[in-house]
């Protein structure tokens, strides 16, 4: 009988949208390095000064 893994398994990694309040370089780079698909506000809109209400609405 196999022993259960201590790490959760997921069918695929979730896609992440990272707000600039978490950092524009280090946090996205960390998650990309772990194999996640990461989009930042700047990636999505071409600028960082997007109102929260706008990016939250468009992020779905």
Rosetta constraint file for C-alpha pairs under 8 A:
AtomPair CA 13 CA 35 HARMONIC 7.69 0.50
AtomPair CA 13 CA 36 HARMONIC 5.99 0.50
AtomPair CA 13 CA 37 HARMONIC 7.76 0.50
AtomPair CA 14 CA 36 HARMONIC 6.81 0.50
AtomPair CA 14 CA 37 HARMONIC 7.31 0.50
AtomPair CA 15 CA 36 HARMONIC 6.34 0.50
AtomPair CA 15 CA 37 HARMONIC 4.96 0.50
AtomPair CA 15 CA 38 HARMONIC 6.02 0.50
AtomPair CA 15 CA 39 HARMONIC 7.83 0.50
AtomPair CA 16 CA 36 HARMONIC 7.21 0.50
AtomPair CA 16 CA 37 HARMONIC 6.24 0.50
AtomPair CA 16 CA 38 HARMONIC 4.83 0.50
AtomPair CA 16 CA 39 HARMONIC 6.17 0.50
AtomPair CA 17 CA 38 HARMONIC 5.96 0.50
AtomPair CA 17 CA 39 HARMONIC 4.83 0.50
AtomPair CA 17 CA 40 HARMONIC 5.56 0.50
AtomPair CA 17 CA 41 HARMONIC 7.30 0.50
AtomPair CA 17 CA 59 HARMONIC 7.65 0.50
AtomPair CA 18 CA 22 HARMONIC 6.83 0.50
AtomPair CA 18 CA 28 HARMONIC 6.94 0.50
AtomPair CA 18 CA 38 HARMONIC 7.15 0.50
AtomPair CA 18 CA 39 HARMONIC 6.30 0.50
AtomPair CA 18 CA 40 HARMONIC 4.88 0.50
AtomPair CA 18 CA 41 HARMONIC 6.71 0.50
AtomPair CA 19 CA 23 HARMONIC 7.38 0.50
AtomPair CA 19 CA 24 HARMONIC 7.90 0.50
AtomPair CA 19 CA 40 HARMONIC 6.18 0.50
AtomPair CA 19 CA 41 HARMONIC 5.85 0.50
AtomPair CA 20 CA 24 HARMONIC 5.37 0.50
AtomPair CA 20 CA 40 HARMONIC 7.15 0.50
AtomPair CA 20 CA 41 HARMONIC 6.58 0.50
AtomPair CA 20 CA 48 HARMONIC 6.93 0.50
AtomPair CA 22 CA 27 HARMONIC 6.64 0.50
AtomPair CA 23 CA 27 HARMONIC 5.85 0.50
AtomPair CA 23 CA 28 HARMONIC 7.51 0.50
AtomPair CA 24 CA 28 HARMONIC 6.71 0.50
AtomPair CA 24 CA 40 HARMONIC 7.32 0.50
AtomPair CA 25 CA 29 HARMONIC 5.95 0.50
AtomPair CA 26 CA 30 HARMONIC 6.08 0.50
AtomPair CA 27 CA 31 HARMONIC 6.46 0.50
AtomPair CA 28 CA 32 HARMONIC 6.09 0.50
AtomPair CA 28 CA 38 HARMONIC 6.37 0.50
AtomPair CA 28 CA 39 HARMONIC 7.84 0.50
AtomPair CA 28 CA 40 HARMONIC 7.40 0.50
AtomPair CA 29 CA 33 HARMONIC 5.98 0.50
AtomPair CA 30 CA 34 HARMONIC 6.44 0.50
AtomPair CA 31 CA 35 HARMONIC 6.55 0.50
AtomPair CA 31 CA 36 HARMONIC 5.51 0.50
AtomPair CA 31 CA 37 HARMONIC 7.77 0.50
AtomPair CA 31 CA 38 HARMONIC 7.02 0.50
AtomPair CA 32 CA 36 HARMONIC 4.98 0.50
AtomPair CA 32 CA 37 HARMONIC 6.21 0.50
AtomPair CA 32 CA 38 HARMONIC 6.20 0.50
AtomPair CA 39 CA 43 HARMONIC 5.89 0.50
AtomPair CA 39 CA 44 HARMONIC 6.69 0.50
AtomPair CA 40 CA 44 HARMONIC 6.23 0.50
AtomPair CA 41 CA 45 HARMONIC 5.96 0.50
AtomPair CA 41 CA 46 HARMONIC 7.49 0.50
AtomPair CA 41 CA 47 HARMONIC 7.08 0.50
AtomPair CA 41 CA 48 HARMONIC 6.06 0.50
AtomPair CA 41 CA 50 HARMONIC 7.58 0.50
AtomPair CA 41 CA 55 HARMONIC 7.42 0.50
AtomPair CA 42 CA 46 HARMONIC 4.62 0.50
AtomPair CA 42 CA 47 HARMONIC 4.64 0.50
AtomPair CA 42 CA 48 HARMONIC 5.16 0.50
AtomPair CA 43 CA 47 HARMONIC 7.76 0.50
AtomPair CA 45 CA 50 HARMONIC 7.59 0.50
AtomPair CA 50 CA 54 HARMONIC 6.74 0.50
AtomPair CA 50 CA 55 HARMONIC 6.67 0.50
AtomPair CA 51 CA 55 HARMONIC 6.67 0.50
AtomPair CA 52 CA 56 HARMONIC 5.89 0.50
AtomPair CA 53 CA 57 HARMONIC 6.05 0.50
AtomPair CA 54 CA 58 HARMONIC 6.24 0.50
AtomPair CA 55 CA 59 HARMONIC 5.81 0.50
AtomPair CA 56 CA 60 HARMONIC 6.58 0.50
